[in-house]
Amino acid sequence: MQAEVCRSFSHPKRIELLNLLEGGEKSVGELVEAMEAKGLWKSPGGKTPDATLYASILRDLRKGKDARFKKAAPGKFALNR
């Protein structure tokens, strides 16, 4: 279990996402835009990266107090500290 958690946090996209949120709350669009600028996100064949990331964050929010993210404002997310 601990190895799985460490592996999931060591992925470059996840690390960058957490680093981006260190600077304060951001919208999903802002997060995707910043990750695209750093070459960490490519949207293949019409898929919507905003919807993909939004769905991933919502799945994480269902973990309650163990979630990595929190809803900071309408359409904005921040790190859950």
DSSP file (Angstrom, degrees, kcal/mol; ACC not computed):
  #  RESIDUE AA STRUCTURE BP1 BP2  ACC     N-H-->O    O-->H-N    N-H-->O    O-->H-N    TCO  KAPPA ALPHA  PHI   PSI    X-CA   Y-CA   Z-CA
    1    1 A M     >        0   0    0      0, 0.0     4,-2.2     0, 0.0     5,-0.2   0.000 360.0 360.0 360.0 -48.1    0.0    0.0    0.0
    2    2 A Q  H  >  +     0   0    0      1,-0.2     4,-2.5     2,-0.2     5,-0.2   0.888 360.0  51.7 -63.7 -38.8    2.7    2.5    1.0
    3    3 A A  H  > S+     0   0    0      1,-0.2     4,-2.5     2,-0.2    -1,-0.2   0.890 108.4  52.0 -63.7 -38.8    4.7    1.8   -2.2
    4    4 A E  H  > S+     0   0    0      2,-0.2     4,-2.3     1,-0.2    -2,-0.2   0.917 110.2  47.9 -64.0 -43.2    1.6    2.4   -4.3
    5    5 A V  H  X S+     0   0    0     -4,-2.2     4,-1.9     2,-0.2    -2,-0.2   0.932 112.7  48.4 -62.9 -46.1    1.0    5.8   -2.6
    6    6 A C  H  X S+     0   0    0     -4,-2.5     4,-1.1     1,-0.2    -2,-0.2   0.903 111.5  50.6 -61.1 -41.8    4.6    6.8   -3.1
    7    7 A R  H  X S+     0   0    0     -4,-2.5     4,-0.5     1,-0.2     3,-0.4   0.906 108.9  50.9 -63.4 -42.0    4.5    5.7   -6.8
    8    8 A S  H >< S+     0   0    0     -4,-2.3     3,-0.6     1,-0.2    -1,-0.2   0.868 112.5  46.0 -66.9 -35.1    1.3    7.7   -7.4
    9    9 A F  H 3< S+     0   0    0     -4,-1.9    -1,-0.2     1,-0.2    -2,-0.2   0.668 104.7  62.8 -80.0 -15.3    2.8   10.9   -5.9
   10   10 A S  H 3< S+     0   0    0     -4,-1.1    -1,-0.2    -3,-0.4    -2,-0.2   0.552  72.9 112.5 -87.8  -6.4    6.1   10.5   -7.8
   11   11 A H  S <X S-     0   0    0     -3,-0.6     4,-2.4    -4,-0.5     3,-0.4  -0.481  73.0-129.4 -67.3 132.5    4.5   10.8  -11.2
   12   12 A P  H  > S+     0   0    0      0, 0.0     4,-2.4     0, 0.0     5,-0.2   0.831 105.8  52.7 -55.0 -37.2    5.7   14.1  -12.9
   13   13 A K  H  > S+     0   0    0      2,-0.2     4,-2.3     1,-0.2     5,-0.1   0.918 111.3  46.0 -66.2 -41.8    2.2   15.2  -13.8
   14   14 A R  H  > S+     0   0    0     -3,-0.4     4,-2.4     2,-0.2    -1,-0.2   0.907 112.5  50.2 -67.8 -40.6    0.9   14.7  -10.2
   15   15 A I  H  X S+     0   0    0     -4,-2.4     4,-2.5     1,-0.2    -2,-0.2   0.930 112.3  47.3 -62.2 -44.8    4.0   16.5   -8.7
   16   16 A E  H  X S+     0   0    0     -4,-2.4     4,-2.7    -5,-0.2    -2,-0.2   0.902 109.8  53.2 -64.6 -40.2    3.5   19.4  -11.1
   17   17 A L  H  X S+     0   0    0     -4,-2.3     4,-1.7     1,-0.2    -1,-0.2   0.927 111.4  45.6 -60.1 -45.1   -0.2   19.6  -10.3
   18   18 A L  H  X S+     0   0    0     -4,-2.4     4,-0.9     1,-0.2    -1,-0.2   0.895 112.2  52.0 -65.0 -39.8    0.5   19.8   -6.6
   19   19 A N  H  X S+     0   0    0     -4,-2.5     4,-0.6     1,-0.2     3,-0.5   0.899 107.4  52.6 -62.9 -40.6    3.2   22.4   -7.2
   20   20 A L  H >< S+     0   0    0     -4,-2.7     3,-0.8     1,-0.2    -1,-0.2   0.880 109.1  49.4 -63.0 -37.3    0.8   24.6   -9.2
   21   21 A L  H >< S+     0   0    0     -4,-1.7     3,-1.6     1,-0.2    58,-0.5   0.659  92.8  76.0 -78.2 -14.9   -1.7   24.5   -6.4
   22   22 A E  H 3< S+     0   0    0     -4,-0.9    -1,-0.2    -3,-0.5    -2,-0.2   0.841  90.0  59.7 -60.1 -31.3    1.0   25.5   -3.9
   23   23 A G  T << S-     0   0    0     -3,-0.8    -1,-0.3    -4,-0.6     2,-0.2   0.466 123.9 -86.4 -78.0  -0.7    0.7   29.0   -5.3
   24   24 A G  S <  S-     0   0    0     -3,-1.6    -1,-0.3     2,-0.0    53,-0.1  -0.672  70.9 -19.9 123.0-178.3   -3.0   29.2   -4.4
   25   25 A E        +     0   0    0     -2,-0.2     2,-0.3    -3,-0.1    53,-0.2  -0.289  59.3 178.0 -67.5 145.3   -6.4   28.2   -5.8
   26   26 A K  B     -A   77   0A   0     51,-2.4    51,-2.9    -2,-0.0     2,-0.2  -0.973  27.5-116.6-143.5 154.3   -6.7   27.6   -9.5
   27   27 A S     >  -     0   0    0     -2,-0.3     4,-2.0    49,-0.2    49,-0.2  -0.493  34.8-109.9 -83.5 163.6   -9.4   26.6  -11.9
   28   28 A V  H  > S+     0   0    0     47,-0.5     4,-2.7     1,-0.2     5,-0.2   0.899 120.4  54.9 -60.6 -40.5   -9.1   23.3  -13.9
   29   29 A G  H  > S+     0   0    0      1,-0.2     4,-2.5     2,-0.2    -1,-0.2   0.898 107.5  49.0 -59.9 -41.7   -8.5   25.4  -17.1
   30   30 A E  H  > S+     0   0    0      2,-0.2     4,-2.2     1,-0.2    -1,-0.2   0.890 111.8  49.4 -64.8 -39.4   -5.6   27.2  -15.5
   31   31 A L  H  X S+     0   0    0     -4,-2.0     4,-2.2     2,-0.2    -2,-0.2   0.935 113.1  45.4 -65.7 -46.5   -4.1   24.0  -14.3
   32   32 A V  H  X S+     0   0    0     -4,-2.7     4,-2.8     1,-0.2     5,-0.2   0.919 112.3  52.0 -63.4 -43.7   -4.4   22.3  -17.7
   33   33 A E  H  X S+     0   0    0     -4,-2.5     4,-2.1    -5,-0.2    -1,-0.2   0.913 111.4  46.5 -59.4 -44.5   -3.0   25.4  -19.5
   34   34 A A  H  X S+     0   0    0     -4,-2.2     4,-1.1     1,-0.2    -1,-0.2   0.886 113.7  48.5 -66.4 -38.8    0.0   25.5  -17.2
   35   35 A M  H  <>S+     0   0    0     -4,-2.2     5,-2.8     2,-0.2     6,-0.7   0.871 110.3  51.2 -70.6 -36.0    0.7   21.8  -17.6
   36   36 A E  H ><5S+     0   0    0     -4,-2.8     3,-1.5     4,-0.2    -2,-0.2   0.903 106.6  55.1 -64.2 -40.7    0.3   22.1  -21.4
   37   37 A A  H 3<5S+     0   0    0     -4,-2.1    -1,-0.2     1,-0.3    -2,-0.2   0.806 109.2  47.5 -62.8 -29.6    2.9   25.0  -21.4
   38   38 A K  T 3<5S-     0   0    0     -4,-1.1    -1,-0.3    -5,-0.1    -2,-0.2   0.387 117.9-113.0 -92.5   3.5    5.3   22.7  -19.6
   39   39 A G  T < 5S+     0   0    0     -3,-1.5    -3,-0.2     2,-0.2    -2,-0.1   0.691  86.3 116.5  76.2  18.7    4.8   19.9  -22.0
   40   40 A L      < +     0   0    0     -5,-2.8     2,-0.4     1,-0.2    -4,-0.2   0.512  70.0  47.5 -96.6  -6.2    3.1   17.6  -19.4
   41   41 A W        +     0   0    0     -6,-0.7     2,-0.4    -5,-0.1    -2,-0.2  -0.987  56.9 176.4-139.8 127.7   -0.3   17.5  -21.0
   42   42 A K        -     0   0    0     -2,-0.4    -6,-0.0    -3,-0.1    -7,-0.0  -0.999  23.8-140.8-128.1 133.9   -1.2   16.8  -24.6
   43   43 A S        -     0   0    0     -2,-0.4     3,-0.5     3,-0.0     2,-0.3  -0.793  22.1-154.4 -97.7  99.7   -4.8   16.6  -25.7
   44   44 A P    >   -     0   0    0      0, 0.0     3,-1.8     0, 0.0    -2,-0.0  -0.547  60.0 -19.8 -78.6 134.4   -5.0   13.7  -28.3
   45   45 A G  T 3  S-     0   0    0     -2,-0.3     0, 0.0     1,-0.3     0, 0.0   0.778 123.3 -44.4  45.4  52.5   -7.8   13.7  -30.9
   46   46 A G  T 3  S+     0   0    0     -3,-0.5    -1,-0.3     1,-0.3     2,-0.1   0.450  91.6 144.3  81.6  -0.3  -10.4   16.0  -29.6
   47   47 A K    <   -     0   0    0     -3,-1.8    -1,-0.3     1,-0.1    -2,-0.0  -0.443  51.5-123.1 -69.7 149.0  -10.4   14.8  -26.0
   48   48 A T     >  -     0   0    0      1,-0.2     4,-1.9    -2,-0.1     3,-0.1  -0.826  19.8-168.3-100.5 108.0  -11.0   17.5  -23.5
   49   49 A P  H  > S+     0   0    0      0, 0.0     4,-2.7     0, 0.0     5,-0.3   0.844  86.9  59.6 -63.0 -33.1   -8.2   17.7  -20.9
   50   50 A D  H  > S+     0   0    0      1,-0.2     4,-2.6     2,-0.2     5,-0.2   0.941 107.9  44.4 -59.7 -47.1  -10.3   20.1  -18.7
   51   51 A A  H  > S+     0   0    0      2,-0.2     4,-2.3     1,-0.2    -1,-0.2   0.874 112.9  52.0 -66.2 -37.5  -13.1   17.5  -18.3
   52   52 A T  H  X S+     0   0    0     -4,-1.9     4,-1.8     2,-0.2    -2,-0.2   0.941 114.3  41.3 -64.5 -48.0  -10.6   14.7  -17.7
   53   53 A L  H  X S+     0   0    0     -4,-2.7     4,-2.6     2,-0.2     5,-0.2   0.900 113.5  53.7 -67.6 -40.6   -8.8   16.6  -14.9
   54   54 A Y  H  X S+     0   0    0     -4,-2.6     4,-2.5    -5,-0.3    -2,-0.2   0.921 109.4  48.5 -59.3 -45.2  -12.0   17.9  -13.4
   55   55 A A  H  X S+     0   0    0     -4,-2.3     4,-2.1     1,-0.2    -1,-0.2   0.885 111.1  51.1 -62.8 -38.9  -13.4   14.4  -13.2
   56   56 A S  H  X S+     0   0    0     -4,-1.8     4,-1.8     2,-0.2    -2,-0.2   0.907 110.8  47.4 -65.6 -42.4  -10.1   13.2  -11.5
   57   57 A I  H  X S+     0   0    0     -4,-2.6     4,-2.3     2,-0.2    -2,-0.2   0.909 110.5  52.4 -66.0 -41.6  -10.3   16.0   -8.9
   58   58 A L  H  X S+     0   0    0     -4,-2.5     4,-1.1     1,-0.2    -2,-0.2   0.894 107.4  52.2 -62.0 -39.2  -13.9   15.2   -8.2
   59   59 A R  H  < S+     0   0    0     -4,-2.1     3,-0.4     1,-0.2     4,-0.2   0.910 110.4  48.9 -60.5 -41.3  -13.0   11.6   -7.6
   60   60 A D  H >< S+     0   0    0     -4,-1.8     3,-1.8     1,-0.2    -2,-0.2   0.878 103.8  59.6 -66.3 -37.6  -10.3   12.7   -5.2
   61   61 A L  H >< S+     0   0    0     -4,-2.3     3,-1.7     1,-0.3    -1,-0.2   0.790  92.0  68.9 -62.3 -27.5  -12.8   15.0   -3.4
   62   62 A R  T 3< S+     0   0    0     -4,-1.1    -1,-0.3    -3,-0.4    -2,-0.2   0.630  81.7  75.9 -66.9 -12.3  -15.0   12.0   -2.6
   63   63 A K  T X  S-     0   0    0     -3,-1.8     3,-1.4     1,-0.3    -1,-0.3   0.554  88.1-157.2 -75.5  -6.5  -12.2   10.8   -0.2
   64   64 A G  G X   +     0   0    0     -3,-1.7     3,-1.8     1,-0.3    -1,-0.3  -0.474  69.0   4.8  69.6-128.0  -13.4   13.4    2.3
   65   65 A K  G 3  S+     0   0    0      1,-0.3    -1,-0.3    -2,-0.3    -2,-0.1   0.690 131.3  59.0 -67.2 -17.1  -10.7   14.4    4.8
   66   66 A D  G <  S+     0   0    0     -3,-1.4    -1,-0.3    -5,-0.1    -2,-0.2   0.437  80.2 117.9 -89.2   0.1   -8.1   12.2    3.0
   67   67 A A    <   -     0   0    0     -3,-1.8    -6,-0.1    -6,-0.2    13,-0.1  -0.344  61.5-144.5 -68.2 147.0   -8.5   14.1   -0.3
   68   68 A R  S    S+     0   0    0     11,-0.1    12,-2.6   -11,-0.1     2,-0.3   0.719  83.2  47.2 -80.7 -22.4   -5.5   15.9   -1.7
   69   69 A F  E     -B   79   0A   0     10,-0.3     2,-0.3   -12,-0.2    10,-0.2  -0.765  63.5-164.9-118.6 161.4   -7.7   18.7   -3.1
   70   70 A K  E     -B   78   0A   0      8,-2.4     8,-2.3    -2,-0.3     2,-0.7  -0.978  32.9-106.9-139.8 155.3  -10.5   20.9   -1.8
   71   71 A K  E     +B   77   0A   0     -2,-0.3     6,-0.3     6,-0.2   -46,-0.0  -0.743  36.2 178.7 -82.0 117.1  -13.0   23.1   -3.5
   72   72 A A  E     -     0   0A   0      4,-1.8     5,-0.2    -2,-0.7    -1,-0.2   0.808  63.3 -20.5 -91.8 -33.1  -11.8   26.6   -2.7
   73   73 A A  E >  S-B   76   0A   0      3,-1.3     3,-2.6     5,-0.0    -1,-0.3  -0.938  98.9 -50.8-162.8 169.8  -14.5   28.7   -4.5
   74   74 A P  T 3  S-     0   0    0      0, 0.0     3,-0.1     0, 0.0   -47,-0.0  -0.365 130.5  -1.6 -55.6 118.4  -16.9   28.1   -7.4
   75   75 A G  T 3  S+     0   0    0      1,-0.2   -47,-0.5    -2,-0.2     2,-0.4   0.516 115.6 104.4  79.2   5.5  -14.8   26.5  -10.2
   76   76 A K  E <   - B   0  73A   0     -3,-2.6    -4,-1.8   -49,-0.2    -3,-1.3  -0.938  48.0-167.4-124.2 143.6  -11.6   26.8   -8.1
   77   77 A F  E     +AB  26  71A   0    -51,-2.9   -51,-2.4    -2,-0.4     2,-0.3  -0.898   5.7 179.3-126.4 156.3   -9.6   24.1   -6.3
   78   78 A A  E     - B   0  70A   0     -8,-2.3    -8,-2.4    -2,-0.3     2,-0.2  -0.897  41.0 -76.0-144.1 171.7   -6.7   24.2   -3.8
   79   79 A L  E     - B   0  69A   0    -58,-0.5     2,-1.0    -2,-0.3   -10,-0.3  -0.512  41.3-128.1 -71.2 141.3   -4.6   21.8   -1.8
   80   80 A N              0   0    0    -12,-2.6    -1,-0.1    -2,-0.2   -11,-0.0  -0.816 360.0 360.0 -91.6 103.3   -6.3   20.2    1.1
   81   81 A R              0   0    0     -2,-1.0    -1,-0.2   -11,-0.0   -13,-0.0   0.410 360.0 360.0 -99.0 360.0   -3.9   20.9    4.0
